[in-house]
Amino acid sequence: MQAVSDQTPRRAWLVWGLATTAYLVALFHRVVFGVAGESTADRLGVTLPALGVFTLVQLSMYVVGQIPAGTAADRLGPRRTLLIGLTLMAVGEATFALSHAFGLALAGRALVGFGDAMIFVNVLRVAHSWFPERRQALVAALTAATGGLGQLAATIPLQVALADLGWATTFAAVVAFTALLAVGVWLVVRDRPAGVPAPPQHAHAPIVQTLRDAARRTGTRHGFCVHASLMAPFAIFTAMWGVPYLQHAQGFTHGQAAALLLVCVAAFTLAMPLVGLVASRGLRTENRVVVGLGALVAGTLALLALWPGGTVPRPLLIAGLAVIGIGGSASIAAFDIARREAPGHATGAAVALVNCGGFLSAALGAWVVGLLLPDHAGALAYAHATLLVPAAIGAVATLASARLARRRRAHAAHRRALAVA
């Protein structure tokens, strides 16, 4: 797809900035439950481990929504799809906030998850349409870093707001801001620069064929595994089980746990621009980074889970949280891996499939953690369940990522040899 030229950047940055603000808000909605989970348990009268089903449903709906989001990006365009996503999140969060019944609250989180699915793929599609090829990796990294600010807002600021303003006022403000942003997106965001034609309708193959073609590409499969190895542990930890682990396994108060979670999210946000620069340096460097960090994250989680005596020294714990966050930031490379092998009119489908890798794994992992935690579980049970499950997911996905990285290098070497011949 043709992108805007370097001579007209201001409008591109404005459109991208507003679209990326939608991603910031989506990340807030995605992880708000990690801090509000204990309040939700009290409000609904259920045990904390039972809330694992909320994370499972929300992330599962996020995964289910990826294919509609990718096909909508290619066919409806990002402007309309972003509007749909923001509206669903506002309605879902309002439903969750007003409900005192388990089933209705669960339906609210499901709407939030499905609306969230519409956002990231379409923000990347905006970036692909408005920026030149050489800026793609950096703009994608800046997009994810901006989303990290939404996660930061869902740690200490959310904890303070819930304590000082109360449940109703806090969530009313969140819903109102989301609704106003939907209006702004509709008024400002455009699918592509003026004068750039839309892809002809005949360029779009049937949806099933588009998805099948995307799934066959080595780049898509590699991106899927990279996202599973790096994003799934980060999402499991920040979206649900990080605060309970820090409280019940490490003995922190809820406020202290929320503050420590900030370390993980801050590392995610601050490392993102560096990841974008590294990803733009070439295939070999990119592969080394994603495989190496995948192994490091899995090993770090296992080390924290199996630390003798259970109580991890504070410096090591902080370093471990930072590693999980940096690994999450490196997952952004998965989308660049898939995009390079996808035709311009079908990047939405490829990116959507890649996004399923991390969040399908995270949804299943969060659910398994809840299954492994009995009522009134002890410290070691919390440590083993909340950390060893994402460690196992990361280890398996990293092994698959390493195998596919070797295959991509072999394909690249073969193409170079043909070009020389």
C-alpha positions in Angstrom: 0.0 0.0 0.0 1.3 3.4 -0.9 2.3 5.5 2.1 2.5 9.3 2.6 5.7 10.9 1.4 8.4 12.3 3.8 7.3 15.9 2.7 3.9 15.8 4.4 4.5 14.4 7.9 2.4 16.7 10.1 -1.0 15.3 9.1 0.4 11.7 9.3 1.6 12.3 12.9 -1.8 13.8 13.8 -3.8 10.9 12.4 -1.5 8.3 13.9 -1.4 10.2 17.3 -5.2 10.0 17.7 -5.4 6.4 16.5 -2.6 5.5 18.9 -4.5 7.2 21.8 -7.2 4.7 21.1 -4.6 2.0 21.7 -3.5 3.7 24.9 -7.1 3.5 26.1 -7.4 -0.1 24.9 -4.4 -1.1 27.0 -5.9 0.6 30.0 -9.1 -1.4 29.6 -7.2 -4.6 29.0 -5.2 -4.5 32.2 -7.5 -2.6 34.5 -8.7 -6.0 36.0 -5.1 -6.7 37.2 -5.5 -3.9 39.8 -9.3 -3.9 40.2 -9.5 -7.7 40.5 -9.6 -7.8 44.3 -12.2 -5.1 44.5 -14.2 -7.0 41.9 -14.0 -10.2 44.0 -15.3 -8.3 47.1 -18.0 -6.6 45.0 -19.3 -9.9 43.5 -18.7 -12.0 46.5 -16.4 -14.6 44.9 -12.9 -15.8 45.7 -9.9 -14.2 43.9 -8.8 -17.5 42.1 -12.4 -17.7 40.7 -11.7 -14.5 38.8 -9.4 -16.3 36.5 -12.5 -16.9 34.3 -12.8 -13.1 33.8 -9.3 -13.0 32.3 -9.9 -16.1 30.3 -13.1 -14.7 28.8 -11.7 -11.2 28.1 -8.6 -12.5 26.4 -10.5 -15.2 24.6 -12.8 -12.6 23.2 -9.8 -10.6 22.2 -8.4 -13.6 20.3 -11.8 -14.3 18.7 -12.0 -10.7 17.6 -8.6 -10.8 15.8 -9.9 -12.3 12.6 -12.8 -9.9 12.3 -10.4 -7.0 13.2 -7.9 -8.1 10.5 -10.5 -8.5 7.8 -12.2 -5.3 8.7 -8.9 -3.5 8.5 -8.4 -4.7 5.0 -12.0 -4.2 3.9 -13.8 -1.6 6.0 -10.7 0.4 6.8 -9.2 1.4 10.2 -11.4 4.5 10.8 -14.7 2.6 11.0 -13.1 -0.4 12.8 -11.5 1.8 15.5 -14.9 3.5 16.1 -16.5 0.1 16.5 -13.8 -1.0 18.9 -14.0 2.1 21.1 -17.8 1.9 21.3 -17.7 -1.7 22.4 -15.1 -1.0 25.0 -17.2 1.9 26.4 -20.3 -0.2 26.6 -18.5 -3.2 28.1 -16.7 -1.2 30.8 -20.0 0.5 31.7 -21.7 -2.9 32.0 -18.9 -4.3 34.1 -18.8 -1.2 36.4 -22.6 -1.1 37.0 -23.1 -4.9 37.6 -23.3 -6.6 40.9 -24.0 -10.0 39.2 -21.2 -12.3 38.1 -22.7 -13.2 34.7 -23.4 -9.6 33.7 -20.0 -8.4 34.9 -18.5 -11.3 32.8 -20.5 -10.1 29.8 -19.0 -6.6 30.2 -15.5 -8.0 30.2 -16.3 -10.0 27.1 -17.4 -6.8 25.3 -14.2 -5.0 26.4 -12.1 -7.9 25.1 -13.9 -7.9 21.7 -13.7 -4.1 21.4 -10.0 -4.2 22.3 -9.4 -6.7 19.5 -10.4 -4.0 17.0 -7.7 -1.5 18.0 -4.1 -2.5 17.6 -4.4 -4.2 14.2 -6.1 -1.1 12.8 -3.6 1.4 14.4 -0.8 -0.5 12.7 -2.9 -0.3 9.4 -3.1 3.5 9.9 0.7 3.6 10.3 1.3 1.4 7.2 -0.9 3.7 5.1 0.5 7.1 6.4 4.2 6.4 6.8 7.0 5.3 4.5 8.5 1.8 4.6 11.7 2.8 6.4 9.7 4.2 9.3 7.4 1.2 9.8 9.3 -0.6 12.6 9.9 2.6 14.5 6.3 3.8 14.3 5.0 0.3 15.3 7.3 0.5 18.4 6.2 4.0 19.3 2.6 2.7 19.0 3.2 0.0 21.4 5.1 2.3 23.8 2.2 4.7 23.8 -0.1 1.7 24.7 2.3 1.1 27.6 1.3 4.5 29.0 -2.2 3.1 29.2 -0.9 0.2 31.2 1.0 2.6 33.5 -2.3 4.4 34.1 -3.8 1.1 35.2 -1.3 0.6 38.0 -0.8 3.2 40.7 -3.1 5.9 39.2 -6.0 3.5 39.0 -5.3 2.2 42.5 -5.3 5.8 43.9 -8.5 6.7 41.9 -10.4 3.6 43.2 -9.3 4.4 46.8 -10.0 8.2 46.7 -12.8 8.6 44.2 -14.5 5.3 44.5 -15.6 2.6 42.0 -18.5 4.5 40.4 -16.7 7.8 39.7 -13.5 6.1 38.5 -15.2 3.9 36.0 -17.6 6.7 34.9 -14.6 8.8 34.0 -13.0 5.9 32.1 -16.2 5.3 30.1 -16.8 9.0 29.3 -13.2 9.4 28.0 -13.5 6.3 25.8 -16.7 7.6 24.3 -15.3 11.1 23.6 -12.2 9.5 22.0 -14.5 7.5 19.6 -16.0 10.8 18.4 -12.5 12.3 17.9 -11.4 9.3 15.9 -14.4 9.5 13.6 -13.8 13.3 13.0 -10.0 13.2 12.5 -8.7 9.7 11.4 -8.7 8.8 7.7 -7.8 5.5 6.3 -5.1 6.9 4.0 -3.7 10.2 2.8 -5.7 12.3 0.3 -5.0 11.3 -3.2 -4.0 7.7 -2.3 -6.5 5.3 -3.8 -8.1 2.5 -1.9 -7.0 -1.0 -2.9 -9.3 -2.3 -5.6 -12.0 -4.7 -4.4 -10.7 -7.5 -6.7 -7.4 -7.4 -4.8 -9.2 -9.0 -1.8 -9.4 -12.8 -2.0 -12.1 -14.5 -0.1 -11.6 -14.2 3.7 -10.9 -17.9 4.2 -8.3 -17.9 1.4 -6.7 -14.7 2.7 -6.3 -16.3 6.1 -5.0 -19.6 4.7 -2.4 -17.8 2.6 -1.3 -15.8 5.6 -1.0 -18.9 7.8 1.2 -20.6 5.2 3.8 -17.9 5.3 6.9 -18.7 7.4 6.9 -15.1 8.6 3.4 -15.3 9.9 4.1 -18.5 11.8 7.3 -17.1 13.2 5.6 -13.9 14.3 2.9 -16.1 16.0 5.5 -18.0 18.0 7.5 -14.8 18.9 4.3 -13.2 20.2 3.4 -16.2 22.2 6.9 -16.5 23.8 7.1 -12.8 24.8 3.6 -11.3 25.0 1.9 -14.2 26.8 4.0 -14.1 30.0 3.7 -10.3 30.1 -0.1 -10.4 29.6 -0.7 -13.1 32.2 1.4 -11.2 34.7 0.0 -7.7 34.1 -3.6 -8.5 33.2 -4.4 -10.7 36.1 -1.9 -12.7 38.2 1.0 -10.2 38.9 -0.6 -8.4 41.8 -2.0 -11.6 43.4 1.5 -13.2 43.1 3.2 -10.2 44.7 0.6 -10.1 47.5 0.2 -13.8 48.3 3.7 -15.2 47.4 5.9 -12.2 48.3 3.9 -10.6 51.2 3.3 -7.2 49.7 0.2 -5.1 50.4 -2.1 -4.4 47.5 -0.7 -0.9 47.1 2.9 -2.1 47.2 2.1 -4.8 44.7 0.5 -2.3 42.3 3.6 -0.1 42.6 5.9 -3.0 41.8 3.8 -3.9 38.8 4.7 -0.5 37.6 8.3 -1.7 37.2 7.1 -4.3 34.7 5.0 -1.9 32.7 7.6 0.9 32.8 10.2 -1.5 31.4 7.8 -2.5 28.7 7.2 1.1 27.7 10.7 2.4 27.9 12.3 -0.5 26.0 9.9 -0.1 23.1 11.7 2.5 21.0 14.9 0.6 21.3 13.2 -2.6 20.1 11.9 -0.7 17.1 15.5 0.4 16.2 16.9 -3.1 16.7 14.1 -4.6 14.6 15.0 -2.3 11.7 18.7 -3.5 11.7 18.0 -6.7 9.8 16.8 -10.3 10.0 19.8 -11.8 11.9 19.7 -9.2 14.6 16.0 -9.4 15.0 16.0 -13.2 15.3 18.7 -13.1 17.9 16.8 -10.6 20.0 13.4 -12.3 20.0 14.8 -15.8 20.6 17.3 -14.7 23.2 14.7 -12.7 25.1 12.2 -15.5 24.9 14.7 -17.8 26.6 15.6 -15.1 29.2 11.9 -14.5 30.1 11.1 -18.2 30.5 14.3 -18.7 32.6 13.6 -15.7 34.8 10.0 -16.8 35.6 11.3 -20.3 36.5 14.0 -18.8 38.7 11.5 -16.6 40.6 9.0 -19.5 41.0 11.6 -21.9 42.3 13.7 -19.6 44.5 14.7 -21.4 47.7 12.4 -20.5 50.6 9.9 -18.8 48.2 10.7 -15.2 49.2 12.7 -13.6 46.4 15.3 -10.9 47.3 13.9 -7.5 46.4 16.6 -6.5 43.9 16.2 -9.9 42.1 12.4 -9.5 42.1 12.6 -6.0 40.5 15.1 -7.2 37.9 12.8 -10.1 37.1 9.8 -7.8 36.6 11.9 -5.6 34.3 12.9 -8.6 32.2 9.2 -9.6 31.8 8.4 -6.1 30.7 11.3 -5.9 28.3 10.3 -9.2 26.8 6.8 -7.9 26.3 8.1 -4.9 24.5 10.1 -7.2 22.1 6.9 -8.9 21.1 6.3 -5.9 18.8 8.9 -7.4 16.4 6.5 -10.2 15.7 4.3 -7.9 13.6 7.2 -6.6 11.5 8.3 -10.2 10.9 4.8 -11.0 9.5 4.3 -7.8 7.6 7.5 -8.1 5.6 6.2 -11.3 3.8 2.5 -10.2 3.4 1.1 -8.3 0.4 0.0 -4.8 1.2 -3.7 -5.4 0.8 -3.6 -8.4 3.3 -1.4 -7.2 6.1 -4.4 -6.9 8.4 -5.0 -10.7 8.2 -1.3 -11.5 8.9 -1.0 -9.1 11.8 -4.3 -10.5 13.3 -3.0 -14.1 13.2 0.2 -13.0 14.9 -1.7 -11.2 17.6 -3.6 -14.4 18.3 -0.3 -16.1 19.3 0.3 -14.1 22.5 -3.2 -13.6 23.6 -4.6 -17.1 22.9 -1.6 -18.4 25.0 -2.3 -15.8 27.6 -6.0 -16.6 27.9 -5.4 -20.3 28.3 -2.5 -19.7 30.7 -4.5 -17.3 32.9 -7.3 -19.9 33.1 -4.9 -22.7 33.9 -3.4 -20.6 36.7 -6.8 -20.2 38.2 -7.4 -23.9 38.0 -4.2 -24.7 39.8 -4.9 -22.3 42.7 -7.2 -23.8 45.4 -9.2 -21.5 47.7 -6.9 -20.1 50.4 -3.8 -21.2 48.5 -0.4 -20.7 50.2 2.6 -18.7 49.1 4.4 -21.5 47.3 1.2 -22.5 45.5 0.8 -18.9 44.2 4.4 -18.7 43.2 4.4 -22.0 41.3 1.0 -21.5 39.6 1.4 -17.8 38.6 5.0 -18.1 37.3 5.6 -21.7 36.1 2.6 -21.7 33.8 3.8 -18.6 31.8 7.4 -20.0 32.0 6.3 -23.2 30.3 4.3 -21.3 27.6 7.3 -19.1 26.9 9.8 -22.0 26.7 7.7 -24.0 24.2 7.0 -21.0 22.0 10.7 -20.0 22.1 11.8 -23.4 20.9 9.3 -23.1 18.0 10.5 -19.5 17.3 14.1 -20.6 17.1 13.3 -23.3 14.6 11.3 -20.9 12.4 14.1 -18.2 12.7 16.5 -20.7 11.2 14.0 -21.4 8.4 13.6 -17.7 7.6 17.4 -17.3 7.5 17.7 -20.2 5.1 15.0 -18.7 2.9 16.7 -15.3 2.9 20.0 -16.9 1.9 18.3 -18.8 -0.9 16.7 -15.6 -2.2 20.1 -13.8 -2.1 21.7 -16.7 -4.0 19.1 -16.5 -6.7 19.5 -12.8 -7.0 23.2 -13.1 -7.5 22.7 -15.9 -10.1 
